[in-house]
Amino acid sequence: MLYFDAVVLVMHKPMAPGTRVLYLGAASGTIVSHFSDIVGPTGVVYAVEFSHRSGRDLVNMAKKRTNVIPIIEDARHPARYGMLVGTVDVIFSDVAQPDQARILALNASYFLKNGGHFVISIKANCIGSTVPAEAVFASEVKKLQAEQFKPAELVTLEPFERDHACVVGGYRMPKKID
Ligand SMILES: C[S@@+](CC[C@H](N)C(=O)[O-])C[C@H]1O[C@@H](n2cnc3c(N)ncnc32)[C@H](O)[C@@H]1O
């Protein structure tokens, strides 16, 4: 199984036809095209990528898929694309940056509905190369908890990818009444 198959499997949990997705770190749009298939004509995938080189392929792919909105911007500045993106049900984040939890939190505060879901892909060596992967995953989960995310599941991508995990969970989840 390839990396993107593993990610699509994880992502299937919070996605269905009609889901509105914000995808951070879209690259040339390979996984975005799978998500576009899953959410179908009634859903939408807003795909943010800051590399103009990858962005060219992303824009070309979106020409054939009317439910993909390509956005060539820096995900650290959601205000710059706020006029293009509506409220979303799910954010998928794969920017592979040391401050990726902050980037996800910032975008969630702009676009993710209360009770929405997130998936973050964590490559341990993009965050801190001197500590074991499990320690990096635990520290990222803590950062998410501090930003009103409720991580529900951590899935490692072993044996397909080393030191790589996806965390899935909810955002500003409603309090349970006893
Ligand atoms: C690990 S790759 C994503 C691969 C992609 N998910 C796929 O498998 O098709 C990370 C991508 O995030 C992009 N990226 C990194 N930092 C970003 C930022 N601040 N804003 C937007 N895109 C960013 C990189 O240019 C790169 O294309």
The ligand as a Tripos MOL2 file, in Angstrom:
@<TRIPOS>MOLECULE
LIG
   27    29     1     0     0
SMALL
NO_CHARGES

@<TRIPOS>ATOM
      1 C1          4.4450   16.4390    2.8080 C.3       1 LIG1
      2 S1          4.0690   17.4770    1.5050 S.3       1 LIG1
      3 C2          2.3570   17.1530    1.2010 C.3       1 LIG1
      4 C3          2.1330   16.0130    0.2770 C.3       1 LIG1
      5 C4          0.6740   15.8570   -0.1010 C.3       1 LIG1
      6 N1         -0.1590   15.7810    1.0670 N.3       1 LIG1
      7 C5          0.4600   14.6130   -0.9470 C.2       1 LIG1
      8 O1          0.8120   13.5330   -0.4720 O.co2     1 LIG1
      9 O2         -0.0320   14.7330   -2.0690 O.co2     1 LIG1
     10 C6          3.9710   19.0470    2.2920 C.3       1 LIG1
     11 C7          3.4780   20.1400    1.3540 C.3       1 LIG1
     12 O3          3.1380   21.2520    2.1530 O.3       1 LIG1
     13 C8          3.5410   22.4350    1.4890 C.3       1 LIG1
     14 N2          3.6830   23.4740    2.5260 N.ar      1 LIG1
     15 C9          4.6150   23.5160    3.5210 C.ar      1 LIG1
     16 N3          4.4320   24.6020    4.2830 N.ar      1 LIG1
     17 C10         3.3430   25.2510    3.7820 C.ar      1 LIG1
     18 C11         2.6500   26.4360    4.1380 C.ar      1 LIG1
     19 N4          3.0540   27.1880    5.1840 N.pl3     1 LIG1
     20 N5          1.5850   26.8010    3.4020 N.ar      1 LIG1
     21 C12         1.1750   26.0520    2.3540 C.ar      1 LIG1
     22 N6          1.7900   24.9240    1.9420 N.ar      1 LIG1
     23 C13         2.8590   24.5230    2.6430 C.ar      1 LIG1
     24 C14         4.8510   22.0270    0.8130 C.3       1 LIG1
     25 O4          5.1660   22.8900   -0.2630 O.3       1 LIG1
     26 C15         4.5350   20.6090    0.3670 C.3       1 LIG1
     27 O5          3.9860   20.5970   -0.9330 O.3       1 LIG1
@<TRIPOS>BOND
     1     1     2 1
     2     2     3 1
     3     2    10 1
     4     3     4 1
     5     4     5 1
     6     5     6 1
     7     5     7 1
     8     7     8 2
     9     7     9 1
    10    10    11 1
    11    11    12 1
    12    11    26 1
    13    12    13 1
    14    13    14 1
    15    13    24 1
    16    14    15 ar
    17    14    23 ar
    18    15    16 ar
    19    16    17 ar
    20    17    18 ar
    21    17    23 ar
    22    18    19 1
    23    18    20 ar
    24    20    21 ar
    25    21    22 ar
    26    22    23 ar
    27    24    25 1
    28    24    26 1
    29    26    27 1
@<TRIPOS>SUBSTRUCTURE
     1 LIG1         1 GROUP 0 **** ****
